[in-house]
């Protein structure tokens, strides 16, 4: 039973890391973000403060949402409960 719980924990950590890497990658590919980071016509709409205001929330959201989804899935399926042997 301990090994299954360790696997779920390891899977949750892996999902969290993947989300923390994937969410900013997706955020940087959006047209709105590219425009704010200098992709507009002659730097129109350039706003570097998005790196300080939006990026931390994107990274946190990317790390926490997959972890929350896994936690809910484990709770709903009942696999997270430790049963006495």
For each residue, the residues with C-beta under 8 A, 3 or more apart:
1: 4 5 82 83 85
2: 5 6
3: 6 7
4: 1 7 8 79
5: 1 2 8 9 80 82
6: 2 3 9 10
7: 3 4 10 11
8: 4 5 11 12 70 74 79 80
9: 5 6 12 13
10: 6 7 13 14
11: 7 8 14 15 70
12: 8 9 15 16 66 67 70 71
13: 9 10 16 17
14: 10 11 17 18
15: 11 12 18 19 66 67 69 70
16: 12 13 19 20 63 64 66 67
17: 13 14 20 21 63
18: 14 15 21 22 66
19: 15 16 22 23 61 62 63 64 65 66 67
20: 16 17 23 24 59 62 63
21: 17 18 24 25 62
22: 18 19 25 26 62
23: 19 20 26 27 58 59 61 62 63
24: 20 21 27 28 55 58 59 62
25: 21 22 28 29
26: 22 23 29 30
27: 23 24 30 33 54 55 58
28: 24 25 33 34 37
29: 25 26 33 34
30: 26 27 33 34
31: 34 35 39
32: 35 36
33: 27 28 29 30 36 37 50 54
34: 28 29 30 31 37 38 39
35: 31 32 39 40 44 45
36: 32 33 39 40 45 46 47 48 50
37: 28 33 34 46 48 50 51
38: 34 43 46
39: 31 34 35 36
40: 35 36 43 44 45 46
41: 44
42:
43: 38 40 46
44: 35 40 41
45: 35 36 40
46: 36 37 38 40 43
47: 36 50
48: 36 37 51
49: 52 53
50: 33 36 37 47 53 54 55
51: 37 48 54 55
52: 49 55 56
53: 49 50 56 57
54: 27 33 50 51 57 58
55: 24 27 50 51 52 58 59
56: 52 53 59 60
57: 53 54 60 61
58: 23 24 27 54 55 61 62
59: 20 23 24 55 56 62 63
60: 56 57 63 64
61: 19 23 57 58 64 65
62: 19 20 21 22 23 24 58 59 65 66
63: 16 17 19 20 23 59 60 66 67
64: 16 19 60 61 67 68
65: 19 61 62 68 69
66: 12 15 16 18 19 62 63 69 70
67: 12 15 16 19 63 64 70 71
68: 64 65 71 72
69: 15 65 66 72 73
70: 8 11 12 15 66 67 73 74
71: 12 67 68 74 75 80
72: 68 69 75 76
73: 69 70 76 77
74: 8 70 71 77 79 80
75: 71 72 78 80
76: 72 73
77: 73 74
78: 75 81
79: 4 8 74
80: 5 8 71 74 75
81: 78
82: 1 5
83: 1
84:
85: 1
